[in-house]
Amino acid sequence: MNGRVRFLTVFLFIAFVMKAVGEFVHEVVGHGFFVLLFGGEITRVHISLLWPYELSSIGWNGNFETWQLPFIYGGGLLVCLIISWVLQTLLFLRIMRDLPLSSLLFWLSFWTLLNPVGYLILGGISPFGDVAALIAEGVLTQASSLAIGLIIFLVAFFSLSKIFRDLLLSVGIIKDHRGLRFSLGLFWLVVPLVTAIALIGLRQPLFYLPVSFIPSLLALIIPSIPPLSIRQNDADAKIA
């Protein structure tokens, strides 16, 4: 098994493991933190390996003030976004250069981004879970949930694309513009895959599924506008 195949095999394995870790972050570090902070008790934690077909969940008991409930309901979304942006910043600025650790943190930043964004966008279309609870509390509306989710995803699209590109360059997987566009387009196909699984699991129609292919299509175009400067083997090269 050559180096590239070994890297891709480990990279995809890390992706699956970090998906479960992202669910733990959402439920325990997110919801659970605020439950404990406000004097409540965690009674049950279920981390679904089948997410998003089957949603993870957490149970709690406690007497909470009205103003505390939005933090508990939205804690999973909030903490996931904070962790994702911190990790993306470290990777985007290349503060973290170790390849195995960078790969791990990349996927954790990806799933802790896709988790809340998926809730916000799909919940903005048809409220469920945390978003439905936040709408009931008057914190969000369907329109604001959808708009926030789309804006966050748009920014993260460029950030994660750049980080993913740097990871591939570091192992010499891509060497030209064509390879870059293909790799990015293939990577962003994760979005329609996850969207389809989520819609099926939520018993929602697949009417909106075609829209989820937009990131992959954009990835085939945007890298050339403008040409991207890349670094490989400590020498600057430009993809024409």
C-alpha positions as CSV (number, residue, x, y, z in Angstrom):
1,M,0.0,0.0,0.0
2,N,1.6,3.3,-1.1
3,G,1.7,6.5,1.0
4,R,-1.3,8.1,-0.8
5,V,-3.6,5.1,-0.4
6,R,-2.6,4.7,3.2
7,F,-3.2,8.4,3.9
8,L,-6.7,8.2,2.3
9,T,-7.6,5.1,4.2
10,V,-6.6,6.5,7.5
11,F,-8.2,9.9,6.5
12,L,-11.6,8.3,5.9
13,F,-11.4,6.2,9.0
14,I,-10.7,9.4,11.0
15,A,-13.7,11.0,9.3
16,F,-16.1,8.3,10.7
17,V,-14.6,8.4,14.2
18,M,-14.7,12.2,14.4
19,K,-18.4,12.1,13.3
20,A,-19.2,10.2,16.5
21,V,-16.9,12.6,18.5
22,G,-18.8,15.5,17.0
23,E,-22.1,14.0,18.2
24,F,-20.6,13.7,21.7
25,V,-19.5,17.4,21.6
26,H,-23.0,18.4,20.6
27,E,-24.9,16.4,23.2
28,V,-22.6,16.3,26.2
29,V,-20.2,19.2,25.9
30,G,-23.0,21.4,24.4
31,H,-26.4,20.5,26.0
32,G,-24.9,18.8,29.0
33,F,-22.6,21.6,29.9
34,F,-25.5,24.1,30.3
35,V,-27.6,21.5,32.1
36,L,-24.9,21.1,34.7
37,L,-24.1,24.8,34.8
38,F,-27.6,25.6,35.7
39,G,-27.8,22.9,38.4
40,G,-29.5,20.2,36.5
41,E,-28.7,16.5,36.2
42,I,-27.9,14.5,33.1
43,T,-29.9,11.3,33.1
44,R,-29.2,9.7,29.7
45,V,-26.8,10.1,26.8
46,H,-27.3,8.4,23.4
47,I,-24.6,8.9,20.8
48,S,-25.9,7.5,17.5
49,L,-23.3,6.0,15.1
50,L,-26.1,6.2,12.5
51,W,-26.4,10.0,12.7
52,P,-27.9,11.8,10.8
53,Y,-30.4,8.9,10.0
54,E,-30.9,8.5,13.7
55,L,-30.3,11.5,15.9
56,S,-28.3,11.4,19.1
57,S,-30.0,12.7,22.3
58,I,-29.5,13.5,25.9
59,G,-31.9,13.5,28.8
60,W,-31.9,15.7,31.8
61,N,-33.7,16.7,35.0
62,G,-33.8,20.1,36.8
63,N,-35.7,23.1,37.7
64,F,-34.6,25.8,35.2
65,E,-35.4,29.4,34.8
66,T,-37.1,30.5,31.7
67,W,-34.1,32.4,30.4
68,Q,-31.9,29.3,31.0
69,L,-33.8,27.0,28.6
70,P,-32.7,28.6,25.4
71,F,-29.1,28.0,26.4
72,I,-29.8,24.4,27.1
73,Y,-31.7,23.9,23.9
74,G,-29.2,25.8,21.8
75,G,-26.1,24.7,23.7
76,G,-25.3,21.9,21.3
77,L,-25.4,24.2,18.3
78,L,-23.4,27.0,20.1
79,V,-20.6,24.8,21.4
80,C,-20.2,22.9,18.2
81,L,-19.8,26.2,16.2
82,I,-17.3,27.6,18.7
83,I,-15.2,24.5,18.6
84,S,-15.4,24.3,14.8
85,W,-14.3,27.9,14.3
86,V,-11.4,27.6,16.8
87,L,-10.1,24.5,15.1
88,Q,-10.6,26.0,11.6
89,T,-8.6,29.1,12.7
90,L,-5.7,26.9,13.9
91,L,-5.7,25.0,10.6
92,F,-6.4,27.9,8.3
93,L,-3.5,29.9,9.7
94,R,-1.4,26.7,9.6
95,I,-0.6,27.0,13.3
96,M,-1.2,23.3,13.5
97,R,1.2,21.6,11.0
98,D,1.4,18.0,12.3
99,L,-0.3,15.9,9.6
100,P,-2.0,13.2,11.6
101,L,-3.3,15.7,14.2
102,S,-4.3,18.2,11.4
103,S,-6.3,15.4,9.8
104,L,-8.1,14.6,13.0
105,L,-8.8,18.3,13.8
106,F,-10.0,18.9,10.3
107,W,-12.7,16.3,10.5
108,L,-13.7,17.3,14.0
109,S,-14.0,20.9,12.7
110,F,-16.0,19.7,9.7
111,W,-18.5,17.6,11.7
112,T,-18.9,20.2,14.5
113,L,-19.7,22.7,11.7
114,L,-22.0,20.4,9.6
115,N,-24.0,19.3,12.7
116,P,-25.3,22.8,13.8
117,V,-25.5,24.1,10.2
118,G,-27.6,21.1,9.2
119,Y,-29.9,21.6,12.1
120,L,-30.3,25.3,11.3
121,I,-30.9,24.9,7.5
122,L,-33.1,21.8,7.6
123,G,-34.8,23.1,10.8
124,G,-35.5,26.4,9.0
125,I,-37.3,24.5,6.3
126,S,-39.1,22.1,8.6
127,P,-38.5,22.6,12.3
128,F,-37.3,19.7,14.4
129,G,-35.1,19.0,17.4
130,D,-33.1,21.8,18.9
131,V,-34.3,24.3,16.2
132,A,-38.0,23.5,16.9
133,A,-37.3,24.1,20.6
134,L,-35.6,27.4,20.0
135,I,-38.4,28.6,17.7
136,A,-40.9,27.7,20.4
137,E,-38.9,29.7,22.9
138,G,-38.9,32.7,20.5
139,V,-35.2,32.7,20.0
140,L,-35.3,31.8,16.3
141,T,-37.8,31.8,13.5
142,Q,-37.7,29.5,10.5
143,A,-36.5,32.4,8.3
144,S,-33.7,33.4,10.8
145,S,-32.6,29.8,11.3
146,L,-32.3,29.2,7.6
147,A,-30.5,32.5,7.0
148,I,-28.0,32.0,9.9
149,G,-27.3,28.4,8.7
150,L,-26.6,29.5,5.1
151,I,-24.4,32.4,6.1
152,I,-22.3,30.2,8.4
153,F,-22.0,27.5,5.8
154,L,-20.9,29.9,3.1
155,V,-18.0,31.2,5.2
156,A,-17.0,27.8,6.3
157,F,-17.1,26.5,2.7
158,F,-14.1,28.7,1.8
159,S,-12.3,28.0,5.1
160,L,-12.7,24.2,5.0
161,S,-11.9,24.1,1.2
162,K,-8.6,25.9,1.9
163,I,-7.7,23.6,4.8
164,F,-8.6,20.5,2.9
165,R,-6.5,21.7,0.0
166,D,-3.5,22.2,2.3
167,L,-3.8,18.7,3.7
168,L,-3.8,17.1,0.2
169,L,-0.9,19.2,-0.9
170,S,1.1,18.2,2.2
171,V,1.0,14.6,1.1
172,G,1.4,15.3,-2.6
173,I,-2.0,14.0,-3.6
174,I,-2.8,16.9,-5.9
175,K,-0.3,18.5,-8.2
176,D,-2.4,20.5,-10.7
177,H,-5.6,22.6,-11.0
178,R,-7.5,19.7,-12.4
179,G,-6.7,17.4,-9.4
180,L,-7.6,20.2,-7.0
181,R,-11.0,20.8,-8.5
182,F,-11.8,17.1,-8.6
183,S,-10.7,16.5,-5.0
184,L,-12.7,19.5,-3.7
185,G,-15.7,18.5,-5.7
186,L,-15.5,15.0,-4.4
187,F,-15.1,16.1,-0.8
188,W,-18.1,18.4,-0.8
189,L,-20.3,15.5,-2.0
190,V,-20.4,14.6,1.7
191,V,-23.0,17.3,2.0
192,P,-25.7,15.8,-0.3
193,L,-24.9,12.3,1.2
194,V,-25.5,13.5,4.7
195,T,-28.5,15.5,3.6
196,A,-30.1,12.5,1.9
197,I,-29.5,10.4,5.0
198,A,-31.0,13.1,7.3
199,L,-34.1,13.6,5.1
200,I,-34.7,9.9,5.0
201,G,-34.2,9.5,8.7
202,L,-36.5,12.5,9.4
203,R,-39.1,11.1,7.0
204,Q,-38.9,14.3,5.0
205,P,-39.3,14.6,1.2
206,L,-36.1,14.6,-0.9
207,F,-37.4,17.7,-2.7
208,Y,-34.6,19.9,-1.4
209,L,-31.8,17.4,-2.0
210,P,-30.6,18.8,-5.4
211,V,-29.7,22.1,-3.6
212,S,-27.2,20.3,-1.4
213,F,-25.1,19.6,-4.5
214,I,-24.3,23.3,-4.9
215,P,-21.1,23.2,-2.7
216,S,-19.7,20.4,-4.8
217,L,-20.5,22.2,-8.0
218,L,-19.0,25.5,-6.7
219,A,-15.8,23.6,-5.7
220,L,-15.3,22.7,-9.4
221,I,-15.3,26.4,-10.3
222,I,-14.1,28.6,-7.5
223,P,-10.5,27.3,-7.1
224,S,-9.7,29.0,-10.5
225,I,-11.2,32.4,-9.6
226,P,-8.6,33.7,-8.9
227,P,-5.8,31.1,-9.4
228,L,-4.7,29.6,-6.1
229,S,-1.1,29.8,-4.9
230,I,-0.1,26.6,-3.3
231,R,3.0,25.5,-1.4
232,Q,4.5,22.1,-1.9
233,N,7.9,20.8,-0.7
234,D,8.7,24.3,0.6
235,A,8.5,25.8,-2.9
236,D,5.8,28.1,-4.1
237,A,3.8,26.9,-7.2
238,K,0.8,28.4,-8.8
239,I,-2.1,26.4,-10.2
240,A,-2.9,27.8,-13.6
